[in-house]
């Protein structure tokens, strides 16, 4: 068939007008429907809003390609799950030492550690004037004795419930891991669900996730502020990270890390150079 087709992602007024224009110009349209649009945009391309429907498709195609290539590389999942936990030394921070508007050290238990640059989690109260609140995130952790239903008994998985399927403004994210990942007792599963708080009853907003997980044994609920820095930190050399948002695939966190590195070092992180150093040390994969 030597005909040219056009795929239209969306059924709103804008899409209807474009469809009419394209039809007049001899183009044939295939409508994917809202369910497929939501799944593709949020679960594959990992967009957090529907803004992608009104943007050029190049970025969306690259995101879907990344998902596909990651799935092909790692087998059952496009995501990487770390084994074990990371522990850090817990030291109270009493003061950030400044000189001429730039950081020169931090004071802890009467001692001063000198530095020229400082990265800082926004939860520290001593930087109250350098951060701002954008919203809140609800997270619920459940302990299960079974895998999530309809996942082919997967020992780990991630589920993204698109916002339009639950009549909310934000997606719901569900992540499940197993005792084999060294994070739970033998035979136990841990499921974590999160979303951006929109109402005064956030537990009701997370309810669609619970319906996927029942029966559950125990749950832990937390609601935390989503904090971001007020400035880029290039003048003070204090680089403040963002707190974790509701996503469980850490895309926003990775972007934050790359952004802070660029502001600190003055250039983007060179992944190819890192790959070359790894190959020099251990040989190519």
C-alpha positions as CSV (number, residue, x, y, z in Angstrom):
1,X,0.0,0.0,0.0
2,X,1.5,3.3,-1.1
3,X,-0.5,5.5,1.2
4,X,0.8,7.9,3.9
5,X,-0.6,7.5,7.4
6,X,-0.4,9.9,10.4
7,X,-0.8,8.8,14.0
8,X,-2.6,11.3,16.2
9,X,-2.0,11.0,20.0
10,X,-5.0,12.6,21.5
11,X,-8.7,13.3,20.9
12,X,-9.1,16.9,22.1
13,X,-10.0,20.0,20.1
14,X,-6.5,20.5,18.9
15,X,-6.1,17.0,17.7
16,X,-9.5,17.1,16.0
17,X,-8.6,20.3,14.1
18,X,-5.3,18.8,13.1
19,X,-7.0,15.6,12.0
20,X,-9.3,17.6,9.8
21,X,-6.5,19.6,8.2
22,X,-4.5,16.5,7.5
23,X,-7.5,14.7,6.1
24,X,-8.1,17.5,3.7
25,X,-4.4,17.2,2.7
26,X,-4.9,13.5,1.9
27,X,-3.4,12.1,5.1
28,X,-5.0,9.1,6.9
29,X,-5.1,9.1,10.7
30,X,-4.9,6.3,13.2
31,X,-6.1,7.2,16.7
32,X,-4.4,5.2,19.5
33,X,-7.0,6.0,22.1
34,X,-6.5,7.4,25.6
35,X,-5.5,4.1,27.3
36,X,-2.6,3.5,24.8
37,X,-1.6,7.2,24.9
38,X,-1.5,7.2,28.7
39,X,0.5,4.0,28.9
40,X,3.0,5.1,26.2
41,X,3.6,8.5,27.6
42,X,3.7,7.7,31.3
43,X,4.9,4.1,31.6
44,X,7.3,3.9,28.6
45,X,8.4,7.5,28.0
46,X,8.2,8.2,31.8
47,X,6.6,11.6,31.3
48,X,4.9,12.9,34.5
49,X,2.3,15.1,32.7
50,X,0.5,15.0,29.4
51,X,2.5,18.0,28.1
52,X,4.3,15.7,25.7
53,X,1.1,15.5,23.6
54,X,1.7,19.1,22.5
55,X,5.4,18.9,21.9
56,X,7.5,17.6,19.0
57,X,7.6,13.8,19.0
58,X,11.4,13.5,18.8
59,X,12.0,13.5,22.5
60,X,9.2,11.0,23.2
61,X,10.6,8.6,20.6
62,X,14.1,8.8,22.2
63,X,12.6,8.1,25.6
64,X,10.7,5.1,24.3
65,X,13.8,3.9,22.5
66,X,15.8,4.2,25.8
67,X,13.2,2.1,27.6
68,X,13.3,-0.6,24.8
69,X,17.1,-0.7,24.7
70,X,17.3,-0.9,28.5
71,X,14.8,-3.8,28.5
72,X,16.8,-5.6,25.8
73,X,20.0,-5.1,27.7
74,X,19.0,-6.2,31.2
75,X,16.4,-8.8,30.3
76,X,13.3,-8.9,32.4
77,X,13.4,-5.2,33.5
78,X,14.7,-1.9,32.1
79,X,15.5,-0.8,35.6
80,X,18.5,-1.6,37.9
81,X,17.9,-2.6,41.5
82,X,20.8,-2.2,43.9
83,X,21.7,-5.0,46.3
84,X,22.1,-4.2,50.0
85,X,21.8,-0.7,51.6
86,X,24.2,2.2,51.9
87,X,25.1,3.5,55.3
88,X,26.6,6.9,56.0
89,X,28.2,8.5,59.1
90,X,25.6,10.4,61.0
91,X,27.1,13.7,62.3
92,X,25.1,16.8,63.4
93,X,25.8,19.9,61.5
94,X,25.7,23.1,63.6
95,X,26.8,25.8,61.2
96,X,27.8,26.5,57.6
97,X,30.9,28.7,57.7
98,X,30.8,31.5,55.1
99,X,33.4,34.1,54.0
100,X,32.8,36.8,51.4
101,X,29.5,35.1,50.4
102,X,31.1,31.7,49.8
103,X,31.2,28.5,51.8
104,X,34.5,27.7,53.4
105,X,33.5,24.9,55.8
106,X,31.0,23.3,58.1
107,X,31.0,23.1,61.9
108,X,30.1,19.8,63.7
109,X,30.4,19.1,67.4
110,X,32.8,22.0,67.8
111,X,35.0,21.0,64.9
112,X,35.3,22.7,61.5
113,X,35.8,20.8,58.3
114,X,37.1,23.1,55.6
115,X,35.8,23.0,52.0
116,X,35.5,25.0,48.9
117,X,32.2,23.4,47.7
118,X,29.3,22.0,49.7
119,X,26.5,19.7,48.5
120,X,23.6,19.6,50.9
121,X,20.3,17.8,51.4
122,X,17.5,20.3,51.8
123,X,16.2,18.6,55.0
124,X,18.9,20.4,57.0
125,X,17.3,23.3,59.0
126,X,20.4,25.4,58.8
127,X,19.7,26.1,55.1
128,X,16.1,27.2,55.7
129,X,16.7,30.4,53.7
130,X,18.1,28.6,50.7
131,X,15.2,26.2,49.9
132,X,11.5,26.3,49.0
133,X,8.6,23.9,49.2
134,X,6.9,23.0,45.9
135,X,4.4,20.4,47.3
136,X,4.2,17.2,49.2
137,X,4.6,13.5,48.4
138,X,2.8,10.6,50.1
139,X,4.7,7.2,50.3
140,X,3.2,4.0,51.6
141,X,5.4,0.9,52.3
142,X,3.6,-2.4,52.5
143,X,5.0,-5.8,53.6
144,X,3.6,-8.6,51.5
145,X,3.9,-12.4,51.5
146,X,3.1,-12.7,47.8
147,X,4.0,-11.1,44.5
148,X,1.7,-8.5,42.9
149,X,-1.1,-10.2,41.0
150,X,-1.1,-10.3,37.2
151,X,2.7,-9.8,37.1
152,X,3.5,-13.5,36.3
153,X,4.9,-13.9,39.8
154,X,7.6,-11.4,39.2
155,X,10.0,-11.0,42.2
156,X,10.4,-7.3,41.4
157,X,8.5,-4.9,39.2
158,X,7.5,-1.3,38.7
159,X,3.9,-0.2,37.9
160,X,2.9,3.3,36.8
161,X,-0.8,4.1,37.0
162,X,-1.4,7.1,34.6
163,X,-3.2,10.1,36.1
164,X,-6.1,9.9,33.6
165,X,-7.0,6.4,34.7
166,X,-7.6,7.5,38.3
167,X,-8.9,11.1,37.6
168,X,-5.9,12.7,39.3
169,X,-3.3,15.3,38.2
170,X,-0.4,13.0,39.1
171,X,0.6,9.4,38.3
172,X,0.8,6.8,41.0
173,X,4.1,4.8,41.2
174,X,4.4,1.3,42.6
175,X,7.7,-0.5,43.1
176,X,8.0,-4.0,44.5
177,X,11.2,-5.8,45.6
178,X,11.8,-9.2,47.1
179,X,13.9,-10.8,49.8
180,X,16.4,-11.9,47.1
181,X,17.3,-8.2,46.8
182,X,18.5,-8.3,50.5
183,X,15.9,-5.8,51.6
184,X,13.3,-8.0,53.4
185,X,13.0,-11.1,55.5
186,X,13.1,-14.5,53.7
187,X,10.0,-14.9,51.5
188,X,8.7,-11.4,52.0
189,X,8.0,-8.7,49.5
190,X,8.2,-4.9,50.0
191,X,5.9,-2.7,47.9
192,X,6.2,1.1,47.8
193,X,3.6,3.3,46.4
194,X,3.9,7.1,46.0
195,X,2.2,10.0,44.4
196,X,2.1,13.8,44.6
197,X,-0.4,15.0,47.3
198,X,-3.4,16.9,45.7
199,X,-6.0,16.8,48.5
200,X,-6.4,16.8,52.2
201,X,-6.9,13.1,52.2
202,X,-3.7,11.8,50.5
203,X,-4.3,8.1,51.6
204,X,-7.4,8.0,49.4
205,X,-5.3,9.2,46.5
206,X,-3.0,6.2,46.9
207,X,-5.9,3.7,47.2
208,X,-5.7,2.5,43.6
209,X,-2.2,1.1,44.4
210,X,-3.5,-0.8,47.4
211,X,-6.1,-2.5,45.3
212,X,-3.3,-4.1,43.3
213,X,-1.4,-5.3,46.4
214,X,-4.1,-6.8,48.7
215,X,-3.9,-8.7,50.9
216,X,-1.1,-6.9,52.8
217,X,0.4,-7.6,56.2
218,X,1.6,-4.2,57.4
219,X,1.9,-0.7,56.1
220,X,3.9,2.4,56.9
221,X,2.7,5.8,55.7
222,X,4.8,9.0,55.4
223,X,4.0,12.4,53.9
224,X,7.1,14.6,53.1
225,X,7.6,18.0,51.7
226,X,9.1,18.3,48.2
227,X,11.9,20.8,48.6
228,X,14.1,22.4,46.0
229,X,16.9,25.0,46.2
230,X,16.1,28.7,45.7
231,X,19.2,29.3,43.6
232,X,21.7,27.4,41.5
233,X,24.4,27.7,44.2
234,X,27.1,28.9,41.8
235,X,27.7,32.1,43.9
236,X,27.8,30.6,47.4
237,X,29.2,27.3,46.2
238,X,26.5,25.6,48.3
239,X,24.7,23.1,46.0
240,X,21.4,21.9,47.4
241,X,19.8,18.8,46.0
242,X,16.1,18.3,45.6
243,X,14.2,15.9,47.8
244,X,12.8,12.8,46.2
245,X,9.6,13.3,44.2
246,X,7.0,10.6,43.7
247,X,8.6,8.8,40.8
248,X,10.2,5.4,41.6
249,X,12.5,5.3,38.5
250,X,14.8,8.1,39.7
251,X,14.9,9.9,36.4
252,X,14.4,13.3,38.1
253,X,17.1,12.4,40.7
254,X,19.6,11.5,37.9
255,X,18.9,14.8,36.2
256,X,19.4,16.6,39.5
257,X,22.8,14.8,40.0
258,X,23.9,15.7,36.5
259,X,22.8,19.3,36.9
260,X,24.6,19.7,40.2
261,X,27.8,18.2,38.7
262,X,27.7,20.7,35.9
263,X,27.2,23.7,38.2
264,X,30.0,22.5,40.5
265,X,32.5,21.5,37.8
266,X,31.6,23.9,35.1
267,X,31.1,21.2,32.5
268,X,28.8,18.2,31.9
269,X,29.8,14.8,33.2
270,X,31.5,12.8,30.5
271,X,30.0,9.3,30.5
272,X,32.1,8.2,27.6
273,X,35.3,9.1,29.5
274,X,34.1,7.1,32.4
275,X,33.3,4.1,30.2
276,X,36.7,4.3,28.6
277,X,38.4,4.4,32.1
278,X,36.4,1.3,33.0
279,X,37.4,-0.5,29.8
280,X,41.1,0.4,30.5
281,X,40.9,-1.1,33.9
282,X,38.6,-4.2,33.4
283,X,38.5,-4.6,29.6
284,X,35.5,-4.1,27.4
285,X,32.2,-5.8,28.1
